[in-house]
Amino acid sequence: MNNLIKNIDFSKVLNLKELISYQDGQVISKTLAQIPSANITLFSLDKGEGISTHVTSGDAMVQILDGTAEITIGDNVFIVKEGETVIMPSNIPHGLEAVERFKMLLTVIKH
C-alpha cells in the first residue's frame, strides 16, 4: 500500500512541533505529503533565517507551531506567533523571516 503521507508515524498521537528540530543558522524542512495538487511540509527556521520572496501557483496556509515569524504578503507585513495562522494567496509575492526562531506547518493547495 502506498501512503500519501510520509515521514511521520501513523495511528499515533503526535505533537507536530516535536517532529522537527532547530539547527543553528539553518532552515530545515520535512515533507509530509507531496502530490500535484497539494504539499504539506514542516519547517524550522533559526533566528534571522528566512525564505526569500517568491510567488506560488497555489494558496499557502502557514500555521506557526513555535516562535514568531515576520510574513510579507504583497505590501503587507504580519507578525505571526505560535498558534496563529495566515493564508498567502496564490500569485501574490510572499516571503518570511524568523524574528525569533520558529516552526511552521505549511500547507499548499494548488489550482
CYANA upper distance limits for C-alpha pairs under 8 A (distance plus 0.5 A):
  4 LEU  CA     33 ALA  CA      6.55
  4 LEU  CA     34 GLN  CA      8.04
  4 LEU  CA     35 ILE  CA      8.34
  5 ILE  CA     32 LEU  CA      5.97
  5 ILE  CA     33 ALA  CA      5.24
  5 ILE  CA     34 GLN  CA      8.39
  6 LYS  CA     31 THR  CA      7.90
  6 LYS  CA     32 LEU  CA      5.53
  6 LYS  CA     33 ALA  CA      6.57
  7 ASN  CA     30 LYS  CA      7.98
  7 ASN  CA     31 THR  CA      7.58
  7 ASN  CA     32 LEU  CA      6.28
  8 ILE  CA     32 LEU  CA      7.34
 15 ASN  CA     19 LEU  CA      7.50
 16 LEU  CA     20 ILE  CA      8.10
 16 LEU  CA     42 LEU  CA      8.47
 16 LEU  CA     65 LEU  CA      7.97
 17 LYS  CA     21 SER  CA      8.48
 17 LYS  CA     65 LEU  CA      6.25
 17 LYS  CA     66 ASP  CA      7.35
 17 LYS  CA    103 LYS  CA      7.06
 17 LYS  CA    104 MET  CA      8.26
 20 ILE  CA     28 ILE  CA      8.28
 20 ILE  CA     29 SER  CA      8.28
 20 ILE  CA     30 LYS  CA      7.80
 20 ILE  CA     42 LEU  CA      7.56
 20 ILE  CA     43 PHE  CA      7.65
 20 ILE  CA     44 SER  CA      7.20
 20 ILE  CA    103 LYS  CA      8.43
 21 SER  CA     28 ILE  CA      8.30
 21 SER  CA     44 SER  CA      7.12
 22 TYR  CA     26 GLN  CA      8.23
 22 TYR  CA     28 ILE  CA      7.80
 22 TYR  CA     44 SER  CA      6.24
 22 TYR  CA     45 LEU  CA      7.22
 22 TYR  CA     46 ASP  CA      6.86
 22 TYR  CA    101 ARG  CA      8.35
 23 GLN  CA     27 VAL  CA      8.03
 23 GLN  CA     28 ILE  CA      7.91
 23 GLN  CA     45 LEU  CA      8.32
 23 GLN  CA     46 ASP  CA      7.07
 24 ASP  CA     46 ASP  CA      6.47
 25 GLY  CA     45 LEU  CA      8.44
 25 GLY  CA     46 ASP  CA      6.09
 25 GLY  CA     47 LYS  CA      7.95
 25 GLY  CA     48 GLY  CA      8.30
 25 GLY  CA     49 GLU  CA      7.20
 26 GLN  CA     45 LEU  CA      6.66
 26 GLN  CA     46 ASP  CA      6.29
 26 GLN  CA     49 GLU  CA      7.17
 27 VAL  CA     43 PHE  CA      7.55
 27 VAL  CA     44 SER  CA      6.29
 27 VAL  CA     45 LEU  CA      5.01
 27 VAL  CA     46 ASP  CA      7.04
 27 VAL  CA     49 GLU  CA      7.20
 27 VAL  CA     50 GLY  CA      7.84
 28 ILE  CA     43 PHE  CA      6.02
 28 ILE  CA     44 SER  CA      5.66
 28 ILE  CA     45 LEU  CA      6.95
 29 SER  CA     41 THR  CA      7.13
 29 SER  CA     42 LEU  CA      6.07
 29 SER  CA     43 PHE  CA      4.90
 29 SER  CA     44 SER  CA      7.06
 30 LYS  CA     41 THR  CA      6.11
 30 LYS  CA     42 LEU  CA      5.61
 30 LYS  CA     43 PHE  CA      6.96
 31 THR  CA     39 ASN  CA      8.22
 31 THR  CA     40 ILE  CA      6.73
 31 THR  CA     41 THR  CA      4.87
 31 THR  CA     42 LEU  CA      6.89
 32 LEU  CA     39 ASN  CA      8.17
 32 LEU  CA     40 ILE  CA      5.87
 32 LEU  CA     41 THR  CA      5.89
 32 LEU  CA     42 LEU  CA      7.73
 33 ALA  CA     38 ALA  CA      8.05
 33 ALA  CA     39 ASN  CA      5.93
 33 ALA  CA     40 ILE  CA      5.53
 33 ALA  CA     41 THR  CA      7.51
 34 GLN  CA     38 ALA  CA      6.47
 34 GLN  CA     39 ASN  CA      4.94
 34 GLN  CA     40 ILE  CA      7.05
 35 ILE  CA     39 ASN  CA      6.85
 36 PRO  CA    110 LYS  CA      8.15
 37 SER  CA    109 ILE  CA      6.40
 37 SER  CA    110 LYS  CA      5.34
 37 SER  CA    111 HIS  CA      7.41
 38 ALA  CA    107 THR  CA      7.73
 38 ALA  CA    108 VAL  CA      5.90
 38 ALA  CA    109 ILE  CA      5.07
 38 ALA  CA    110 LYS  CA      6.35
 39 ASN  CA    106 LEU  CA      8.29
 39 ASN  CA    107 THR  CA      6.22
 39 ASN  CA    108 VAL  CA      5.62
 39 ASN  CA    109 ILE  CA      7.31
 40 ILE  CA    105 LEU  CA      7.63
 40 ILE  CA    106 LEU  CA      6.17
 40 ILE  CA    107 THR  CA      5.03
 40 ILE  CA    108 VAL  CA      7.02
 41 THR  CA    105 LEU  CA      6.34
 41 THR  CA    106 LEU  CA      5.69
 41 THR  CA    107 THR  CA      7.11
 42 LEU  CA    103 LYS  CA      7.81
 42 LEU  CA    104 MET  CA      6.33
 42 LEU  CA    105 LEU  CA      5.12
 42 LEU  CA    106 LEU  CA      6.75
 43 PHE  CA    103 LYS  CA      5.99
 43 PHE  CA    104 MET  CA      5.79
 43 PHE  CA    105 LEU  CA      6.91
 43 PHE  CA    106 LEU  CA      8.03
 44 SER  CA    101 ARG  CA      7.91
 44 SER  CA    102 PHE  CA      6.25
 44 SER  CA    103 LYS  CA      4.77
 44 SER  CA    104 MET  CA      7.05
 45 LEU  CA     49 GLU  CA      6.37
 45 LEU  CA     50 GLY  CA      7.36
 45 LEU  CA     98 ALA  CA      6.76
 45 LEU  CA    101 ARG  CA      6.01
 45 LEU  CA    102 PHE  CA      6.01
 45 LEU  CA    103 LYS  CA      6.92
 46 ASP  CA     98 ALA  CA      7.02
 46 ASP  CA    100 GLU  CA      7.63
 46 ASP  CA    101 ARG  CA      4.87
 46 ASP  CA    102 PHE  CA      7.26
 47 LYS  CA     97 GLU  CA      8.49
 47 LYS  CA     98 ALA  CA      5.41
 47 LYS  CA     99 VAL  CA      6.47
 47 LYS  CA    100 GLU  CA      5.06
 47 LYS  CA    101 ARG  CA      4.71
 47 LYS  CA    102 PHE  CA      8.05
 48 GLY  CA     97 GLU  CA      6.96
 48 GLY  CA     98 ALA  CA      5.70
 48 GLY  CA     99 VAL  CA      6.88
 48 GLY  CA    100 GLU  CA      7.64
 48 GLY  CA    101 ARG  CA      8.09
 49 GLU  CA     97 GLU  CA      6.33
 49 GLU  CA     98 ALA  CA      6.08
 50 GLY  CA     95 GLY  CA      8.03
 50 GLY  CA     96 LEU  CA      5.85
 50 GLY  CA     97 GLU  CA      4.54
 50 GLY  CA     98 ALA  CA      6.47
 51 ILE  CA     95 GLY  CA      6.05
 51 ILE  CA     96 LEU  CA      5.77
 51 ILE  CA     97 GLU  CA      6.98
 52 SER  CA     94 HIS  CA      8.37
 52 SER  CA     95 GLY  CA      5.65
 52 SER  CA     96 LEU  CA      7.22
 53 THR  CA     72 THR  CA      8.50
 53 THR  CA     93 PRO  CA      6.49
 53 THR  CA     94 HIS  CA      5.46
 53 THR  CA     95 GLY  CA      4.60
 53 THR  CA     96 LEU  CA      7.91
 54 HIS  CA     93 PRO  CA      5.69
 54 HIS  CA     94 HIS  CA      6.08
 54 HIS  CA     95 GLY  CA      6.88
 55 VAL  CA     90 SER  CA      7.47
 55 VAL  CA     91 ASN  CA      5.82
 55 VAL  CA     92 ILE  CA      6.30
 55 VAL  CA     93 PRO  CA      5.21
 55 VAL  CA     94 HIS  CA      6.92
 56 THR  CA     90 SER  CA      5.98
 56 THR  CA     91 ASN  CA      6.11
 56 THR  CA     92 ILE  CA      8.07
 56 THR  CA     93 PRO  CA      8.38
 57 SER  CA     90 SER  CA      5.65
 57 SER  CA     91 ASN  CA      6.31
 57 SER  CA    110 LYS  CA      6.50
 57 SER  CA    111 HIS  CA      7.29
 58 GLY  CA     89 PRO  CA      7.59
 58 GLY  CA     90 SER  CA      5.16
 58 GLY  CA     91 ASN  CA      8.00
 58 GLY  CA    108 VAL  CA      6.39
 58 GLY  CA    109 ILE  CA      5.64
 58 GLY  CA    110 LYS  CA      4.27
 58 GLY  CA    111 HIS  CA      6.31
 59 ASP  CA     87 ILE  CA      7.51
 59 ASP  CA     88 MET  CA      6.41
 59 ASP  CA     89 PRO  CA      5.08
 59 ASP  CA     90 SER  CA      5.09
 59 ASP  CA    108 VAL  CA      6.11
 59 ASP  CA    109 ILE  CA      5.89
 59 ASP  CA    110 LYS  CA      6.86
 60 ALA  CA     87 ILE  CA      6.17
 60 ALA  CA     88 MET  CA      5.50
 60 ALA  CA     89 PRO  CA      6.82
 60 ALA  CA     90 SER  CA      7.70
 60 ALA  CA    106 LEU  CA      7.24
 60 ALA  CA    107 THR  CA      6.10
 60 ALA  CA    108 VAL  CA      4.76
 60 ALA  CA    109 ILE  CA      6.96
 61 MET  CA     85 THR  CA      7.45
 61 MET  CA     86 VAL  CA      6.40
 61 MET  CA     87 ILE  CA      4.94
 61 MET  CA     88 MET  CA      6.72
 61 MET  CA    106 LEU  CA      6.26
 61 MET  CA    107 THR  CA      5.66
 61 MET  CA    108 VAL  CA      6.85
 62 VAL  CA     85 THR  CA      6.00
 62 VAL  CA     86 VAL  CA      5.97
 62 VAL  CA     87 ILE  CA      6.80
 62 VAL  CA     88 MET  CA      8.23
 62 VAL  CA    104 MET  CA      6.89
 62 VAL  CA    105 LEU  CA      6.38
 62 VAL  CA    106 LEU  CA      5.28
 62 VAL  CA    107 THR  CA      7.15
 63 GLN  CA     82 GLU  CA      8.41
 63 GLN  CA     83 GLY  CA      7.44
 63 GLN  CA     84 GLU  CA      6.52
 63 GLN  CA     85 THR  CA      4.95
 63 GLN  CA     86 VAL  CA      7.37
 63 GLN  CA    104 MET  CA      5.87
 63 GLN  CA    105 LEU  CA      5.67
 63 GLN  CA    106 LEU  CA      7.04
 64 ILE  CA     68 THR  CA      7.91
 64 ILE  CA     69 ALA  CA      8.28
 64 ILE  CA     80 VAL  CA      7.49
 64 ILE  CA     81 LYS  CA      6.53
 64 ILE  CA     82 GLU  CA      5.33
 64 ILE  CA     83 GLY  CA      6.19
 64 ILE  CA     84 GLU  CA      6.20
 64 ILE  CA     85 THR  CA      6.78
 64 ILE  CA    102 PHE  CA      7.71
 64 ILE  CA    103 LYS  CA      6.51
 64 ILE  CA    104 MET  CA      4.91
 64 ILE  CA    105 LEU  CA      7.12
 65 LEU  CA     82 GLU  CA      5.58
 65 LEU  CA     83 GLY  CA      6.48
 65 LEU  CA    102 PHE  CA      7.81
 65 LEU  CA    103 LYS  CA      5.78
 65 LEU  CA    104 MET  CA      5.65
 65 LEU  CA    105 LEU  CA      7.54
 66 ASP  CA     81 LYS  CA      7.72
 66 ASP  CA     82 GLU  CA      5.21
 66 ASP  CA     83 GLY  CA      8.08
 66 ASP  CA    101 ARG  CA      8.44
 66 ASP  CA    102 PHE  CA      5.61
 66 ASP  CA    103 LYS  CA      5.56
 66 ASP  CA    104 MET  CA      7.60
 67 GLY  CA     81 LYS  CA      6.47
 67 GLY  CA     82 GLU  CA      6.05
 67 GLY  CA    100 GLU  CA      6.52
 67 GLY  CA    101 ARG  CA      6.15
 67 GLY  CA    102 PHE  CA      4.62
 67 GLY  CA    103 LYS  CA      7.12
 68 THR  CA     79 ILE  CA      7.40
 68 THR  CA     80 VAL  CA      6.21
 68 THR  CA     81 LYS  CA      4.95
 68 THR  CA     82 GLU  CA      6.97
 68 THR  CA     98 ALA  CA      6.99
 68 THR  CA     99 VAL  CA      6.28
 68 THR  CA    100 GLU  CA      5.98
 68 THR  CA    101 ARG  CA      7.19
 68 THR  CA    102 PHE  CA      6.06
 69 ALA  CA     79 ILE  CA      6.33
 69 ALA  CA     80 VAL  CA      5.79
 69 ALA  CA     81 LYS  CA      6.99
 69 ALA  CA     96 LEU  CA      7.13
 69 ALA  CA     97 GLU  CA      6.26
 69 ALA  CA     98 ALA  CA      5.29
 69 ALA  CA     99 VAL  CA      5.88
 69 ALA  CA    100 GLU  CA      7.42
 69 ALA  CA    101 ARG  CA      8.25
 69 ALA  CA    102 PHE  CA      6.99
 70 GLU  CA     77 VAL  CA      7.26
 70 GLU  CA     78 PHE  CA      6.16
 70 GLU  CA     79 ILE  CA      5.19
 70 GLU  CA     80 VAL  CA      6.82
 70 GLU  CA     96 LEU  CA      6.07
 70 GLU  CA     97 GLU  CA      5.69
 70 GLU  CA     98 ALA  CA      6.80
 70 GLU  CA     99 VAL  CA      6.61
 71 ILE  CA     77 VAL  CA      6.21
 71 ILE  CA     78 PHE  CA      5.66
 71 ILE  CA     79 ILE  CA      6.91
 71 ILE  CA     80 VAL  CA      7.62
 71 ILE  CA     94 HIS  CA      7.75
 71 ILE  CA     95 GLY  CA      6.41
 71 ILE  CA     96 LEU  CA      4.91
 71 ILE  CA     97 GLU  CA      7.07
 72 THR  CA     76 ASN  CA      6.11
 72 THR  CA     77 VAL  CA      4.90
 72 THR  CA     78 PHE  CA      6.77
 72 THR  CA     94 HIS  CA      5.77
 72 THR  CA     95 GLY  CA      5.86
 72 THR  CA     96 LEU  CA      6.65
 73 ILE  CA     77 VAL  CA      6.94
 73 ILE  CA     88 MET  CA      6.90
 73 ILE  CA     92 ILE  CA      7.26
 73 ILE  CA     93 PRO  CA      6.52
 73 ILE  CA     94 HIS  CA      4.91
 73 ILE  CA     95 GLY  CA      7.40
 74 GLY  CA     92 ILE  CA      6.37
 74 GLY  CA     93 PRO  CA      5.77
 74 GLY  CA     94 HIS  CA      6.58
 80 VAL  CA     84 GLU  CA      6.53
 80 VAL  CA     85 THR  CA      7.60
 80 VAL  CA     86 VAL  CA      8.08
 88 MET  CA     92 ILE  CA      7.97
 88 MET  CA     94 HIS  CA      7.43
 98 ALA  CA    102 PHE  CA      6.80
